[in-house]
């Protein structure tokens, strides 16, 4: 029977569930036809139940699809219309065309029979059910944190049914899917049928949801796979990108028998191995499962390849994957070298060295080149540079490690054996193909040699080019050190701080040297603000964790001691002393450790505890003597020894250091600035302060890269002069060199400031205390007793309301150094 469509009841105006509920609530007797479309779990049934209750409350009978003949008596509400046969759907079409119809039909997006498509045409644009947003989930989980709400949304995709399952079984705040929630997916998986469950299993273990790939992988007909994928989408099991929702993937892996998972995984792994594709996402979930314990050739190959994929970014995972490969049948010897590398990159240096030694000495083990790289890198990282160099030297001509000759030469020079390094570099053995890495290593060796025998400018230029050349491949290469770090050290020794900064920034950004050398670059980057006197930035740049290796710990400890020294924090300086003694004892003295050693020499002098470091200082002098005392490397250590002599007020030792610096002044601008400042320090120690001279050499130090040293020279001259005008001028000079604005002067007759609470004498005492002088030294400068100084400080503390010394110093910095 045909009906005119001109008198059809109006469909829902806004297309939203809320609008549908409002329309029916407003007038339950009014005609209405509407479709509700949503994937499984999106709440179609719940919405229909709400609407049915609204009709019943209004006295309107509610019928289902099996009672369409009574449609004129009430409302017809139909769920899961996609499951109905054609005859029933045809009857619903007749109802939809009646002018007095009250018909609501819910269905999934697909697959759908042709008759349902015709019915949907009569129903008009459907109400589209969508996933829950964060606010809607939060309403259901009232006590949960925003972070947990975000986690729940990510796991469930906001599908209402899945959200409810987790909320009803999970402990709020615990970001872990409850087994009971996963077990409830048994019904959804059963409804998919055999082909659908197979497709979900394949997608859960990592297969791309492409019909042709899944059909080949599962030995299924393409049409069956297409139909199964439509059912998976309609069932609400995937997101918009056709990837299984995390909760669905977890449920599929839990509910699918492991034999089926193993079969699908094996086929998928075979496909990926044949194509050279990644297998890490496929086999990583198998770790720790019973599947991983089976002797299985395909899995063994997959675990081994996955271990290689994880080596760079997930070394701990790589170690587990290699172990699983051995369990699955891979010969242990074939992965030993890669296991050693994984241990090294993960920071397990003892284990890495043990495995690498086994690789080197066992003739039956392959990858000896990698074993040498690991052992040499670990030895250098542990502060045993000469042993690292000897190992590299041994491998030259025996193995084919690109760069072994260069790294051997660098290590030998660093240990003071320039002649041995030259002999090695002159040897005519084939160095292998001219790759970027071999080129970078060769330039590294040339740059280090030039830093000892030639020009600082040429050496630095060569090393910076080596660093740039190694960047594209440096992340995947294991080496004793990087061109970037050695270039930065050379730059620091000759005052080229901007070059050091840019080189280190690029190394950190590109990941040169991999995880093993990441902290070394960051530590050297933290040294730059330390040289400038910016202790706040230096502390902020220190890595949060330091690997238990001597080289990094020596550098970190020296930075901490330098920060404490510049902040005049004697308690922190004393606390760093124990760490410093341990780090220096574990690290052999080499060329590349002179920078932290020099800083610790000054720290030991400030603590009046220099005896412990004296033997290492002797070794450093002997090392430099063997190299002919190269100015680039010798001048900075000599300068630090001069600073130690200044702290201890040892005039004879200071005179010797000044004479040594004078002999190196010609080499580079920094050496010249230090040589120029040395005699001024001698005159300051002797009580003769020439304001103009002090300001000139202090600014020269600042310009040459030693900003803090220049400020300290001016500050110490200020507190040692008896001329108040010169003292104030030099203190202002020190402030300027530290990048601080000039201290405002009080204007006679103007408004008083908080600093006016202090008398002129108290301000003098406070300024000298802030400059780092002891009470005895302050008294000596001001010609008063130490007891009187203590009395002044006590009155200042009381006047400013300070509870302790730290609070007092902070308040004085605010008042006197705005």
Secondary structure, 3 states (H helix, E strand, C coil): CCCCHHHCCCECCCCCHHHHHHHHHHCCCCCEEEEEECCCCCCHHHHHHHHHHHHHHCCCEEECHHHHHHHHHEEEEECCHHHCCHHHHHHHHHHHCCCCCEEEEEECCCCCCHHHHHHHHHHCCCEECCCCCHHHHHHHCCCCCHHHHHHHHHHHCCCHHHHHHHHHHCCCCCCCCCHHHHHCCHHHHHHCHHHHHHHHHHHHHCCCCCHHHHHHHHCCCHHHHHHHHHHHHHCCCECCCCCECHHHHHHHHHHCCHHHHHHHHHHHHHHHHHHCCCCHHHHHHHCCCHHHHCCCHHHHHHHHHHHHHHCCCCHHHHHHHHHHHHHCCCCHHHHHHHHHHHHHHCCCHHHHHHHHHHHHHCCCCCCHHHHHHHHHHHHHHCCCHHHHHHHHHHHCCCCCCCCHHHHHHHHHHHCCCHHHHHHHHHCCCCCCCCCHHHHHHHHHHHHHHHHHHCCHHHHHHHHHHHHHHHHHHHCCCCCCCCHHHHHHHHHHHCCCHHHHHHHHHHHHHHCCCHHHHHHHHHHHHHHHHHHHCCHHHHHHHCCCCCCCCHHHHHHHHHHHHHHHHHCCCHHHHHHHHHHHHHHHHHCCCCHHHHHHHHHHHHHHHHCCCCHHHHHHHHHHHHHHHHCCCCHHHHHHHHHHHHHHHHHHCCHHHHHHHHHHHHCCCCCCHHHHHHHHHHHHHHHHHCCCCCHHHHHHHHHHHHHCCCHHHHHHHHHHHHHHCCCHHHHHHHHHHHHHHCCCCCCCCCCCCCCCCHHHHCCHHHHHHHHHHHCCCCHHHHHHHHCCCHHHHHHHHHHHHHHHCCCCHHHHHHHHHHHHCC
